[in-house]
Amino acid sequence: MLENTEETPLIGLLNKIKEIQTAGDRLVQICATKIGGNYELLYTFGRDYDIRHIKVTIEPGAHVPSITDMFPAAYLYENEIHDLFGIAIDGINHDYKGGLYRTPVEAPFK
């Protein structure tokens, strides 16, 4: 596991992200990967030279809440995750509805 990684259940994700935003961290990236039959989302935040990660494991078909209300730039990562992995992300500001990437196969990493 990455250093400074905290696992958070999906139900607690928005509360954890709100804590991080309130502390003054910036969003660095959101990454998705498929592990076995589930998916892992890794949210990375930074403040000065300190980096921390929030890891959420989700099952196929789960709906993930968007964090674009707190970190507007997250819309690009969230659209990418939806398009490439088929993960439903609810409430994205600037939702491309599966049209951010043009892929020959829908959700190629699903």
FENLIN-V45505 format. One record per residue. N is the residue number from 1. OMEGA is omega as a letter, one per 30 degrees, with the letter a starting at -180 (999 if undefined). Layout:
n/omega
N/OMEGA
N/OMEGA
This chain:
n/omega
1/l
2/l
3/l
4/l
5/l
6/l
7/a
8/l
9/a
10/a
11/a
12/a
13/a
14/l
15/l
16/a
17/l
18/l
19/a
20/l
21/l
22/l
23/l
24/l
25/l
26/l
27/l
28/l
29/l
30/a
31/l
32/l
33/l
34/l
35/a
36/l
37/a
38/l
39/l
40/l
41/l
42/l
43/a
44/a
45/l
46/l
47/a
48/l
49/l
50/l
51/l
52/a
53/l
54/a
55/l
56/l
57/a
58/l
59/l
60/l
61/l
62/l
63/a
64/l
65/l
66/l
67/a
68/l
69/a
70/a
71/a
72/a
73/l
74/a
75/l
76/l
77/a
78/l
79/l
80/l
81/l
82/a
83/a
84/a
85/a
86/l
87/l
88/l
89/a
90/l
91/l
92/l
93/a
94/l
95/l
96/l
97/l
98/a
99/l
100/l
101/l
102/a
103/l
104/l
105/l
106/l
107/a
108/a
109/a
110/999
